[in-house]
Each structure stands twice: as structure tokens, then as C-alpha cells.
Amino acid sequence: MVSEFVLGGSEEGGGNGGTITAKGEGQITPQGLQLVADAQLNQLRASIRSDRQLTLSGPVQARMSAEGTTVNGKLVVDRARVQIPEETAPRLGDDVLVRNAPGLPTTEAERSAKPVETPAPTRAARTVTLAVSIDLGNDFRVSGRGVDTRLAGTVDIAGKSVTQPQLTGIVRTVGGTYNGYGQRMTIERGELRFLGPADNPALDVLAIRPNTDVRVGVLITGRAQAPHIELYSESGLSQAETLSWLVLGRSSAGGGAEAALLQRAAAALIADKRGSGKGIAGNLGLDDVSVRNSGDGGPVVRLGKRFADNFYAAYERSMSGAMGTLYIFYDVSRRFTVRAEAGERTGIDLIFTFAFDKGRERDRGRK
């Protein structure tokens, strides 16, 4: 028997869910069901979860015969929003046995009863071969775990398992930011190389702190399930000096409060190699929560928040004083910063920052 069909549909109330149109023919033979179908997706919502939204367009072909089922396609992502969870869901270990779980026998009679035999699936139903190419398009955004960026590229999905497909291709980041070690850095280079399981691509990501005289940042390599994160410096600085430029935006020659801040950053670096731990400041929605000693020996509490790459506000309050001071920093350029303060003192300062090599100055003096 040969039949042809055309299917079309959309969400009720305006068609915002997209459409899918399919046509094909099928027949029943002594070897089983044979089916050939061609479908066209037009902005079809493949996922509407709050943390995973996906809209697709493009042609898909399906072939079913006694040898198995083959699915081919060339799809384009019209829009995608993926929210990466901060922590993976907990799961039981392989050595844990759950008793009285739903679907398992609970009584001796049920356990001794002969199980009902189900017919083995046919070969056509067992074998599903995938060969689908997906273009991520121009509106594929990913956020979570400190990353906020757009992805672009093409991946090929292939394999004989729908639940564990194999991906091949390179996905690149387009702009975006990475929050780590208390800084919001700009992603200058980002590549995800897929050559196997979808959840474990190879990483090559470089994020740079903006508005500094020295290019420093974070380099992420390795695999997604076990990434390797290290400090990056284009000038070949030491780890301590790189950390100073990354955290403070300047050299560590100052000492005092800056040295204490570097010690806290180094402790966080050792405790969390990913640099993504929120800590107290992150849990309060702030970028900096610190305590230092003032000139008269009393403790001073500082709360800071960065609203943009060049705009930062901080509030300081001495435990022995009657009122605090609000500071606002605005970076006009890499070298010029406007600082305004209000509280015990009120004023506006223009700060000019410059750096020079002390070793070169000594050499010039000798000549």
C-alpha cells in the first residue's frame, strides 16, 4: 500500500510556535514497514524550557526500511537561549542500590513472579542513523558559570544512538564577557572543538581584562568536564605580577592594602582554580567586600560594585567614625580616571597613571 500525506501545523493563537510541513509515502512489505518522508521546519520551537529555548528552520529527511532508520537534515538555529546551571545535579554513585523504587517489585510474590516477556524490537526500530548538520545562526546566546556570550559555527551530529550522538565541528564565541577573580573580562578568543560526545568539547578561551596598560587575563584550555584555567600575561609577567594587574589594574609595587587584597585573591585562586566562586561579595550582589586598617588604627569596611567596565562605585565606613565616604570611579581611558567622593570630604580628582621600566632607567643612568 502506498500513501502520500502532507502535515502542517502551528501554535494556536498566532502561530508563534513555528510550522512543520511534511510529505512522503509509505508501504508495508513482507520485510516490514518502509517509509520515506521529507519535512520542512520553519521557526519551529524545539524547546520551550525556561533555561533552554531553541527555534529551528530547515529541511529534514527520514528513511525507514528493514535495514533501519536514517535521519538527514540541514538545520539553522533562528534563536537559542541556553542557561548553564551553576552546579551539576547530584547523582547516586554506582555502588548505591535503591530499594522500593517506583516500578520495582516490593513483595516476595512480585519478585518471584515470572516477568512478562516483551517482544524484541525489530532491527528497523533498533537502528537509527543520524546525519544532521546544524548552523548556530546569528542569535545563539549562552550564559552561566561566569560566561555570557554568543556562539557561532556549524556542528555535524552523527551516530547510531539518539541519546548519545557524536558531534564534529568548531564553535566560536562572538564577543561576550567572562566573570572570574572578581573581574568582568572581555572574551577575545573562544573556541569549542567537538570531536566526540556533545558534553565534553575541547576548550580554547582567552579572556582579557579591559582598560589596562598590560594585557592580562585568564586562559581556559582542556576539556569541558575538566577545564584547566591559568593566568595569562602577554608580557611574560610573573604569576604574582599578573595577578596584581588582573585584580588591581596596576603593578603590585604599592603594598599595604593592595598586598592584602592580592593575598585574598591568591587564596581564592588556590581554593578555586576555576575562579568562579562567588564568596561573600558575590552572594551579596557585590564585587568587593573587604576590611582594612585606617591610618589611626581603626578597621575600615569597604563595599564595592562594578556597574560597567569603566564605572565602579565603592562605599567605605570606619568602625570608629560617624559617617562613611562614597567613591565613584570613571575610567575615561587607560591612563585617565575621574574619582569623585562624598562624605567626610567632598571633591573630584583627575588621576593620571603611567608606568616605566626601572631597569631601563638604571641602565640609561649608567651610560
C-alpha positions as CSV (number, residue, x, y, z in Angstrom):
1,M,0.0,0.0,0.0
2,V,1.4,3.4,-1.0
3,S,0.1,6.6,0.6
4,E,1.1,10.3,0.5
5,F,0.5,12.8,3.2
6,V,1.1,16.5,3.9
7,L,1.2,17.7,7.5
8,G,1.3,21.3,8.6
9,G,0.7,23.0,12.0
10,S,1.4,25.9,14.3
11,E,0.7,27.0,17.8
12,E,-2.8,28.2,18.4
13,G,-3.3,31.9,18.7
14,G,-1.0,33.4,16.1
15,G,1.5,30.6,15.1
16,N,4.3,31.7,17.3
17,G,5.4,28.1,17.7
18,G,6.5,27.9,14.1
19,T,5.4,25.3,11.5
20,I,6.5,21.9,10.2
21,T,5.3,20.6,6.8
22,A,6.0,17.1,5.8
23,K,5.1,14.8,2.8
24,G,6.1,11.3,1.9
25,E,5.0,7.8,1.1
26,G,5.0,4.5,2.9
27,Q,4.2,0.9,2.3
28,I,4.0,-2.4,4.1
29,T,6.2,-5.2,2.6
30,P,7.0,-8.7,3.8
31,Q,10.2,-7.2,5.3
32,G,8.2,-4.7,7.3
33,L,7.2,-1.0,7.1
34,Q,9.0,1.2,4.6
35,L,8.6,4.9,4.9
36,V,10.1,7.9,3.1
37,A,9.3,11.4,4.4
38,D,10.6,14.9,3.7
39,A,9.9,17.7,6.2
40,Q,10.5,21.4,6.2
41,L,10.8,23.3,9.6
42,N,10.1,27.0,9.7
43,Q,11.0,28.6,13.0
44,L,9.8,25.6,14.9
45,R,10.2,25.7,18.7
46,A,12.2,22.6,19.5
47,S,12.5,23.5,23.2
48,I,10.5,26.0,25.3
49,R,12.1,25.3,28.7
50,S,12.9,28.4,30.8
51,D,16.6,27.6,30.7
52,R,16.7,26.1,27.2
53,Q,14.9,27.8,24.3
54,L,15.6,26.7,20.8
55,T,14.0,27.6,17.4
56,L,15.0,25.8,14.2
57,S,14.4,26.0,10.5
58,G,15.5,23.8,7.6
59,P,14.8,20.6,5.7
60,V,14.9,17.1,7.3
61,Q,14.6,13.7,5.5
62,A,13.7,10.4,7.2
63,R,14.0,6.9,5.6
64,M,12.8,3.8,7.3
65,S,13.3,0.3,6.0
66,A,14.3,-3.2,7.1
67,E,17.9,-2.0,7.4
68,G,17.0,0.7,9.9
69,T,16.0,4.3,10.1
70,T,18.1,7.2,8.7
71,V,17.6,10.8,9.5
72,N,19.3,13.5,7.5
73,G,19.0,17.3,7.8
74,K,20.5,20.7,7.4
75,L,19.1,23.0,10.1
76,V,19.7,26.6,11.1
77,V,19.1,28.0,14.6
78,D,16.9,31.0,14.4
79,R,17.1,31.8,18.1
80,A,18.5,30.0,21.1
81,R,18.9,30.8,24.8
82,V,20.8,28.4,27.0
83,Q,21.3,28.9,30.7
84,I,24.1,26.8,32.1
85,P,23.4,25.7,35.7
86,E,26.0,26.9,38.3
87,E,26.3,23.3,39.7
88,T,25.6,20.0,38.1
89,A,22.7,17.9,39.5
90,P,23.8,15.4,42.2
91,R,23.6,11.8,41.3
92,L,24.0,8.5,43.2
93,G,27.2,6.5,43.0
94,D,27.4,3.3,41.0
95,D,27.6,1.3,44.3
96,V,24.3,2.6,45.6
97,L,21.3,0.2,45.4
98,V,17.8,1.8,45.7
99,R,15.1,-0.4,47.1
100,N,11.3,0.0,46.7
101,A,11.9,2.4,43.8
102,P,8.9,3.1,41.5
103,G,8.5,0.2,39.1
104,L,10.4,-2.3,41.1
105,P,8.8,-5.3,42.8
106,T,8.2,-4.7,46.5
107,T,6.8,-8.0,47.8
108,E,8.1,-11.6,47.7
109,A,5.3,-12.7,45.4
110,E,6.0,-9.9,42.9
111,R,9.7,-10.7,43.0
112,S,9.1,-14.5,42.4
113,A,6.5,-13.9,39.6
114,K,7.6,-14.7,36.1
115,P,8.4,-11.5,34.3
116,V,6.2,-10.6,31.3
117,E,8.2,-11.1,28.1
118,T,8.0,-8.2,25.7
119,P,8.7,-8.8,22.0
120,A,12.1,-7.8,20.9
121,P,12.2,-4.7,18.8
122,T,12.7,-5.1,15.1
123,R,16.0,-4.1,13.6
124,A,14.5,-1.1,11.9
125,A,13.3,0.2,15.2
126,R,16.6,-0.5,16.9
127,T,18.9,1.2,14.4
128,V,18.7,4.9,14.0
129,T,21.4,6.6,12.0
130,L,21.8,10.3,12.4
131,A,23.5,12.7,9.9
132,V,22.3,16.2,10.7
133,S,24.2,19.5,10.2
134,I,23.3,22.4,12.4
135,D,24.3,26.0,11.8
136,L,24.1,28.0,15.1
137,G,23.0,31.1,13.2
138,N,23.3,34.7,14.5
139,D,21.2,34.6,17.7
140,F,22.6,31.7,19.8
141,R,23.4,33.0,23.3
142,V,24.8,31.1,26.3
143,S,25.1,32.3,29.9
144,G,26.0,30.8,33.2
145,R,29.1,30.0,35.3
146,G,30.5,33.4,34.6
147,V,30.1,33.3,30.8
148,D,27.8,35.5,28.8
149,T,28.4,35.3,25.0
150,R,27.0,34.5,21.6
151,L,28.1,31.3,19.8
152,A,28.5,30.8,16.1
153,G,29.6,28.0,13.9
154,T,28.4,24.7,12.4
155,V,28.4,21.2,14.0
156,D,27.6,17.9,12.5
157,I,25.6,15.3,14.5
158,A,26.2,11.7,13.5
159,G,26.0,8.3,15.0
160,K,23.7,5.4,15.6
161,S,22.4,6.5,19.0
162,V,19.8,9.2,19.6
163,T,20.6,9.5,23.3
164,Q,24.4,9.7,22.8
165,P,25.2,11.3,19.4
166,Q,28.7,12.3,18.3
167,L,29.4,15.9,17.4
168,T,32.0,17.2,15.0
169,G,32.8,20.8,14.3
170,I,34.1,24.1,15.7
171,V,32.0,26.6,17.6
172,R,33.4,30.1,18.2
173,T,32.4,32.8,20.6
174,V,31.4,36.2,19.3
175,G,32.1,38.9,21.9
176,G,30.8,38.4,25.4
177,T,32.3,38.5,28.9
178,Y,33.7,36.2,31.5
179,N,33.5,36.9,35.2
180,G,36.3,35.5,37.2
181,Y,38.6,36.5,40.1
182,G,36.3,39.5,40.9
183,Q,36.7,41.0,37.4
184,R,34.5,41.2,34.3
185,M,36.8,40.3,31.4
186,T,36.2,40.5,27.7
187,I,36.3,37.3,25.7
188,E,38.8,37.9,22.9
189,R,39.1,34.3,21.7
190,G,36.9,31.4,22.3
191,E,36.7,28.0,20.5
192,L,34.9,24.8,21.4
193,R,36.1,21.9,19.3
194,F,33.7,19.0,19.1
195,L,35.1,15.6,18.2
196,G,33.0,13.1,20.1
197,P,30.4,13.4,22.9
198,A,28.4,16.6,23.0
199,D,29.1,17.3,26.7
200,N,32.9,17.3,26.5
201,P,34.4,19.5,23.8
202,A,38.0,20.8,23.8
203,L,38.3,24.4,25.0
204,D,40.5,27.3,24.0
205,V,39.2,30.5,25.6
206,L,41.1,33.7,26.3
207,A,39.5,36.5,28.4
208,I,41.3,39.8,28.9
209,R,40.7,42.5,31.5
210,P,39.8,45.7,29.7
211,N,41.3,49.2,30.2
212,T,44.8,48.3,31.4
213,D,48.2,49.1,30.1
214,V,49.3,45.5,30.3
215,R,47.3,42.7,28.6
216,V,46.4,40.2,31.3
217,G,43.6,37.8,31.8
218,V,42.6,34.2,32.0
219,L,43.3,31.3,29.6
220,I,41.0,28.3,29.7
221,T,42.1,25.1,28.0
222,G,41.5,21.3,28.4
223,R,38.1,19.6,28.2
224,A,34.7,21.0,29.3
225,Q,34.4,18.3,32.0
226,A,37.9,19.0,33.4
227,P,39.0,22.5,32.3
228,H,42.4,24.0,33.1
229,I,42.4,27.7,34.0
230,E,45.5,29.7,34.3
231,L,46.5,33.4,34.5
232,Y,47.6,34.9,31.2
233,S,50.1,37.7,30.5
234,E,51.2,38.9,27.1
235,S,54.3,40.5,28.5
236,G,55.5,37.3,30.3
237,L,55.0,38.7,33.8
238,S,55.3,36.5,36.9
239,Q,52.2,34.9,38.4
240,A,52.2,37.4,41.3
241,E,52.6,40.4,38.9
242,T,49.9,39.1,36.5
243,L,47.5,38.6,39.4
244,S,48.2,42.2,40.5
245,W,47.3,43.6,37.1
246,L,44.3,41.3,36.9
247,V,42.9,42.2,40.3
248,L,44.1,45.8,40.9
249,G,44.7,47.0,37.3
250,R,48.2,48.1,38.2
251,S,51.6,46.8,39.4
252,S,51.9,45.4,42.9
253,A,54.5,48.0,43.9
254,G,52.0,49.7,46.2
255,G,52.0,47.3,49.1
256,G,49.8,47.8,52.2
257,A,46.1,47.3,51.4
258,E,47.0,46.2,47.9
259,A,49.2,43.4,49.2
260,A,46.4,42.3,51.5
261,L,44.0,42.3,48.5
262,L,46.4,40.2,46.5
263,Q,46.8,37.7,49.3
264,R,43.0,37.3,49.4
265,A,42.9,36.8,45.6
266,A,45.8,34.3,45.8
267,A,43.9,32.4,48.5
268,A,40.8,32.3,46.3
269,L,42.9,31.2,43.3
270,I,44.3,28.3,45.3
271,A,40.9,27.3,46.7
272,D,39.0,27.5,43.4
273,K,41.0,27.0,40.3
274,R,38.1,28.0,38.2
275,G,37.9,31.4,39.8
276,S,34.2,31.3,39.7
277,G,33.4,31.0,43.4
278,K,31.1,33.8,44.4
279,G,32.2,34.1,48.0
280,I,30.7,36.7,50.4
281,A,30.7,39.5,47.9
282,G,29.1,37.5,45.1
283,N,26.3,36.3,47.4
284,L,25.6,39.9,48.4
285,G,25.5,41.0,44.8
286,L,28.8,43.0,45.2
287,D,32.2,42.8,43.6
288,D,34.3,43.7,46.7
289,V,33.8,43.2,50.4
290,S,37.0,43.9,52.4
291,V,38.3,45.2,55.7
292,R,41.5,47.2,56.2
293,N,43.2,49.2,58.9
294,S,43.0,53.0,58.6
295,G,45.8,55.4,59.5
296,D,44.5,55.8,63.1
297,G,44.5,52.0,63.5
298,G,40.7,51.5,63.3
299,P,39.1,49.0,60.9
300,V,37.5,50.3,57.7
301,V,34.9,48.3,55.8
302,R,34.7,48.7,52.0
303,L,31.8,47.6,49.8
304,G,32.3,47.9,46.0
305,K,30.3,47.3,42.9
306,R,31.3,47.5,39.3
307,F,28.4,48.6,37.0
308,A,30.4,48.6,33.8
309,D,34.0,48.1,32.5
310,N,34.8,51.7,33.2
311,F,32.4,52.6,36.0
312,Y,33.0,51.5,39.6
313,A,31.4,52.7,43.0
314,A,32.6,51.9,46.5
315,Y,31.5,52.8,50.0
316,E,33.9,52.9,52.9
317,R,32.9,53.3,56.6
318,S,35.2,53.4,59.5
319,M,34.1,51.5,62.6
320,S,35.2,54.4,64.8
321,G,33.8,57.2,62.6
322,A,30.4,58.8,62.5
323,M,29.9,58.7,58.7
324,G,31.2,56.9,55.6
325,T,32.5,58.0,52.3
326,L,31.1,57.2,48.8
327,Y,33.7,56.9,46.0
328,I,32.8,56.9,42.3
329,F,35.5,55.9,39.7
330,Y,35.1,56.5,36.0
331,D,37.8,55.5,33.6
332,V,38.0,58.0,30.7
333,S,40.8,56.0,29.1
334,R,43.5,53.6,30.2
335,R,45.5,56.4,31.8
336,F,42.9,58.9,32.9
337,T,40.4,58.2,35.7
338,V,37.9,60.6,37.3
339,R,37.3,60.0,41.0
340,A,34.5,61.7,42.9
341,E,34.0,61.3,46.7
342,A,31.3,62.5,49.1
343,G,31.1,62.1,52.8
344,E,33.6,63.4,55.4
345,R,35.3,65.0,52.4
346,T,33.8,66.1,49.1
347,G,35.8,66.5,46.0
348,I,36.6,65.5,42.4
349,D,40.1,64.3,41.4
350,L,41.6,63.6,38.0
351,I,44.1,60.7,38.2
352,F,46.8,60.1,35.6
353,T,48.5,56.7,35.7
354,F,51.8,55.9,33.9
355,A,54.3,53.0,34.1
356,F,58.0,52.9,33.4
357,D,60.7,50.2,33.5
358,K,63.0,50.9,36.5
359,G,65.7,48.6,35.0
360,R,65.9,50.6,31.8
361,E,66.1,53.8,33.7
362,R,69.1,52.5,35.7
363,D,70.8,51.4,32.5
364,R,70.3,54.8,31.0
365,G,71.9,56.4,34.1
366,R,75.0,54.2,33.8
367,K,75.5,55.3,30.2
